Amino acid sequence: MSHTISAIIVNYNAGALLRGCVDALMACPQRIEVIVVDNASTDDSLNGMPESGRLRVLRNPANVGFAAGCNIGLKTAAAPLLLFLNPDCYFQPSAIAILLEALQSGERVGMVGGLLVNSDGSEQGGGRRAVPTPWRAFVRAFGLYRLAERWPKLFYDFHLHKKPLPDGPVEVEAISGACMLVKREALEDVGLWDEGYFLHCEDLDWCMRFQQHNWQIWFVPGARIAHALGACSHHRRLFVEWHKHKGMVRYYGKFFRDQYPAPLWWLVVLGVWLRFFTVATYTLFKQGLARLRRRDG
């Protein structure tokens, strides 16, 4: 029996969260094949994973990153619809049906994502957003978005989760790579994930390319998805921040460099790495303080 959806989960040390995500998919009434791409995990997240005709586990010998992991999963995916899902996501079966209805509601709807929520039920940032241009990122980084009430066009915040939820599906510029349901015909038109990104910003890159090829991206608030943000990466904060900022430079250079004179462009790059230095310094300080407290306690 052919499948309607191929769900691709890139896993790295997600622990018990992975099994919860897989079980949620298996409980859906749709014909879903689940492909877990494991990036050389060192924990027990794959132990007892019930491989079957509906579930396959692809084991990479090394951590190749999120984008490359998605592309590896795509090589074996057979369904006309593709669900990219983080292993730290959990949802009720009805969420997939709601996403599926939205994706199939228009010929040029190429990608949809749901309402990502924290453990307390509040909406996460990133599930619906505008494209973070270098100027918008500057506004966000320095808190200038607080001036948006007076000058909304100048100090627009690309994160939209502080705005009221829409009553139904709406078109947005970008959604989160934590949950993306995509038409295969759109993917074949746009192309694979850019493996030049290791972790972070690859989802923004893909959303930009979907827009360039005139495929619509929809945010679907009725599809509620619990996302344990950062659960797979909290023990390697500096590693994640390094790749996040490296991804920012690649993303800005790929889509916006031609719009800036060279001196201004290099200021953008400098700003990205200054931000990384600030985050890294703060992270190391907190880690050192925590070690001191443990030693003295």
Backbone hydrogen bonds, N-H to C=O, Kabsch-Sander energy under -0.5 kcal/mol:
donor,donor_aa,acceptor,acceptor_aa,energy
4,T,31,R,-2.2
5,I,31,R,-2.1
6,S,81,L,-2.6
7,A,5,I,-0.6
7,A,33,E,-3.3
8,I,6,S,-0.6
8,I,83,L,-3.3
9,I,7,A,-0.5
9,I,35,I,-2.7
10,V,8,I,-0.5
10,V,85,L,-0.5
11,N,9,I,-0.7
11,N,37,V,-2.9
17,L,14,A,-1.5
18,L,15,G,-1.1
19,R,15,G,-0.6
20,G,16,A,-1.8
21,C,17,L,-2.2
22,V,18,L,-2.6
23,D,19,R,-2.8
24,A,20,G,-1.8
25,L,21,C,-1.8
26,M,22,V,-2.4
27,A,23,D,-1.4
28,C,25,L,-1.4
32,I,30,Q,-1.2
33,E,5,I,-2.5
34,V,54,R,-3.8
35,I,7,A,-3.4
35,I,33,E,-0.5
36,V,34,V,-0.6
36,V,56,R,-3.0
37,V,9,I,-3.1
37,V,35,I,-0.6
38,D,36,V,-0.7
38,D,58,L,-3.1
39,N,11,N,-3.0
39,N,37,V,-0.5
40,A,38,D,-1.3
40,A,60,N,-0.5
47,N,44,D,-1.3
49,M,46,L,-1.9
51,E,49,M,-1.9
52,S,55,L,-1.9
56,R,34,V,-2.6
58,L,36,V,-3.4
58,L,56,R,-0.5
59,R,57,V,-0.6
60,N,38,D,-3.0
60,N,58,L,-0.7
64,V,62,A,-0.9
66,F,198,F,-2.6
69,G,65,G,-1.5
70,C,66,F,-2.5
71,N,67,A,-2.1
72,I,68,A,-2.1
73,G,69,G,-2.1
74,L,70,C,-2.0
75,K,71,N,-1.1
76,T,73,G,-1.2
77,A,73,G,-0.8
81,L,4,T,-1.1
82,L,182,V,-3.0
83,L,6,S,-2.7
84,F,82,L,-0.6
84,F,180,M,-3.1
85,L,8,I,-2.3
85,L,83,L,-0.6
86,N,178,A,-2.4
89,C,86,N,-1.3
90,Y,226,A,-2.5
92,Q,224,R,-0.5
95,A,92,Q,-2.0
96,I,92,Q,-0.5
96,I,93,P,-0.8
97,A,93,P,-1.0
98,I,94,S,-2.0
99,L,95,A,-2.2
100,L,96,I,-2.7
101,E,97,A,-2.2
102,A,98,I,-1.8
103,L,99,L,-2.5
104,Q,100,L,-1.8
105,S,102,A,-1.2
106,G,103,L,-0.6
109,V,106,G,-1.1
110,G,108,R,-0.8
110,G,216,Q,-2.2
111,M,216,Q,-1.5
112,V,181,L,-2.1
113,G,218,W,-1.9
115,L,220,V,-0.6
115,L,223,A,-2.7
116,L,114,G,-0.8
117,V,225,I,-2.4
118,N,122,S,-2.9
121,G,118,N,-1.9
124,Q,116,L,-2.8
126,G,128,R,-0.5
127,G,124,Q,-0.7
129,R,174,A,-2.0
130,A,158,F,-2.8
133,T,131,V,-1.7
137,A,133,T,-2.6
138,F,134,P,-2.0
139,V,135,W,-2.5
140,R,136,R,-2.3
141,A,137,A,-3.0
142,F,138,F,-1.9
143,G,140,R,-1.3
144,L,139,V,-1.7
145,Y,139,V,-1.0
146,R,143,G,-1.5
147,L,144,L,-2.3
148,A,145,Y,-1.8
150,R,147,L,-1.0
151,W,147,L,-2.5
155,F,151,W,-2.4
158,F,156,Y,-0.5
160,L,128,R,-1.6
163,K,160,L,-1.9
170,V,219,F,-2.1
172,V,217,I,-2.7
173,E,129,R,-0.6
174,A,129,R,-1.6
179,C,176,S,-1.4
180,M,84,F,-2.3
181,L,112,V,-2.7
182,V,82,L,-3.1
182,V,180,M,-0.6
183,K,110,G,-1.8
184,R,80,P,-2.6
187,L,183,K,-2.1
188,E,184,R,-2.8
189,D,185,E,-1.2
190,V,186,A,-2.7
191,G,187,L,-3.4
195,E,193,W,-0.8
197,Y,194,D,-1.4
205,D,201,C,-2.2
206,W,202,E,-2.0
207,C,203,D,-2.3
208,M,204,L,-2.4
209,R,205,D,-2.1
210,F,206,W,-2.2
211,Q,207,C,-2.1
212,Q,208,M,-2.2
213,H,209,R,-1.4
214,N,211,Q,-1.9
215,W,210,F,-2.8
216,Q,108,R,-3.5
218,W,111,M,-2.5
219,F,170,V,-3.1
220,V,113,G,-3.0
223,A,220,V,-1.5
224,R,222,G,-1.1
225,I,115,L,-2.9
226,A,90,Y,-2.6
227,H,117,V,-2.5
228,A,88,D,-2.7
229,L,227,H,-2.2
231,A,228,A,-2.2
233,S,230,G,-1.3
234,H,230,G,-1.2
236,R,233,S,-1.7
237,R,234,H,-0.5
240,V,236,R,-2.2
241,E,237,R,-2.8
242,W,238,L,-2.6
243,H,239,F,-1.9
244,K,240,V,-2.4
245,H,241,E,-2.4
246,K,242,W,-2.4
247,G,243,H,-2.2
248,M,244,K,-1.9
249,V,245,H,-2.0
250,R,246,K,-1.9
251,Y,247,G,-2.9
252,Y,248,M,-3.0
253,G,249,V,-2.3
254,K,250,R,-2.2
255,F,251,Y,-1.9
256,F,252,Y,-2.6
257,R,252,Y,-0.9
259,Q,256,F,-1.8
260,Y,257,R,-1.6
265,W,261,P,-2.5
266,W,262,A,-2.3
267,L,263,P,-1.3
268,V,264,L,-1.8
269,V,265,W,-2.1
270,L,266,W,-2.4
271,G,267,L,-2.5
272,V,268,V,-2.0
273,W,269,V,-2.1
274,L,270,L,-2.4
275,R,271,G,-1.9
276,F,272,V,-1.9
277,F,273,W,-2.4
278,T,274,L,-2.2
279,V,275,R,-2.5
280,A,276,F,-3.1
281,T,277,F,-2.4
282,Y,278,T,-2.2
283,T,279,V,-2.6
284,L,280,A,-2.7
285,F,281,T,-2.2
286,K,282,Y,-2.3
287,Q,283,T,-2.5
288,G,284,L,-2.6
289,L,285,F,-2.4
290,A,286,K,-2.3
291,R,287,Q,-2.1
292,L,288,G,-2.1
293,R,289,L,-2.2
294,R,290,A,-2.1
295,R,291,R,-2.4
296,D,292,L,-2.6
297,G,293,R,-1.8
